[in-house]
């Protein structure tokens, strides 16, 4: 599970987890399907059954709501990082005017499908259709 970006600890509550746990959560979230109804319950089951967390009682004891909050925080940070990268690339190419968001509108609130596409692009995988 290698990430091409460095989520790091900027903006992330450092006492809650580490980078490897965060990668696992994000990868499993998108593997299970971010837009599924019970994805966080399934994610909790995956964490509890994973040998990676065999002795990590703190993470194994998290509820699906707590895992959802953590994943939402991580997705938000990844979205910001992807928006910054797209903005920098746009500036290099001269395509984005100052003050405009990368999606062309005045806001940067991607849909679930767009979030999944950005994550899969970042992880180097093709999104499921």
N, C-alpha and C positions, 0 to 999 in steps of 0.2 A: 504494500500500500504506500506508494510514493506520490507525493503531491508536487506539482510543479511550482507552486507558490509557497511562500512562507507565511502561514497564518500567524505564527508567533504568539506572543502573549499580549500584544498591544490591543487593548480593548476587550480582552478576554479575562474573565475572573480566574486568576492563576491557581487559586486554591481548589477549583472544581475539577480540573483535569489536566492532562498533558497533551502534547501534540499528537502522539501516537493514538491515544484514545479518541481525540477529535477526528483524526483521519478515519479511524474505524467507523465512528458514528456517521460521518458524512458519506463514506463509501457505501455502507450498509443501507443508509436512508435512501440513496438513489438506486441502489440495487433492488430494494424492496418496492420502490415506487413512491415518490414524494407525494403524489396526489391520491394515494389510496386512503380509504376511510380509517382503517385501524393500523396504519403504518407504525405508529409509535409503540403500540402494544407488541407488534411483531419485532420491532427493534429491541425492545426490552427483553423479549424471549431470546433473540440472537445474542445479546450481551450476556445473558445468564448462561447460555449454552456454550459460549465461546471459550476455548481453552486459553485464549489470549488473556482473559480476565479471571483466570482460575483463582487467584488469590487477591483480587481487587474487590474486596467486600464493599467498599464505598460505592463503586460504580454499579456493582451487581445489586445493590440495595436501592438504587434510584427508581422512582416511579416513572411511568410512561409520561406523565405531565412534566416532570423534571427533565427527562431526556428530550422532550419536545422543546422546552425552553432553551436548552443547551444547543440543540440543532438549529433552532431559529436564530439564535445569536451567531452561530458559526456561518449560516447561510447569509445572514445580513453582512457579516464581515467580508465574506467572499464576494458578495455582490458589489460592495464598495470597492474592493481591490480590483475586480474586473472592470468596473466603471472607470476607475483611475487609469487602468492600462489602456482601455479603449479611447479614453480622452487624450492620453499622451500620444497614442498612435495616430489619432485624428489630427492632433496639432502638428505632428511631424509631416503628415500628408497635407495639412492645410484645410481639412474638411470640416472641422467643428469650430463654430464661432464661439468666442468667449461668452460664458454665461449660459450656454445651451447644454443640456444634458445629452449623453451619448445616444439615447434612443430617439432624439429629434424633437421631443416634446419638452414641455417645461418641467416634467417630473421624471423620476427614475424609479418607478414602481413596476418591475417586471412581473408578468404572470407566472403561475406555477410552471407552465411549460417552458417559458423563457429561463426561469431559474434552473430548471433541470438541464436545459441545453447549455447554459453557462457552466454549470458544474461539470457536466460530462466533457465539455471542451477543455476545461481546466485539468481534468483528470486524464485527458487523452483518450477518451472512449467515445463511441458513437451512441447517441441517445436512442432508447427504444421507441418505436413508433406505436 
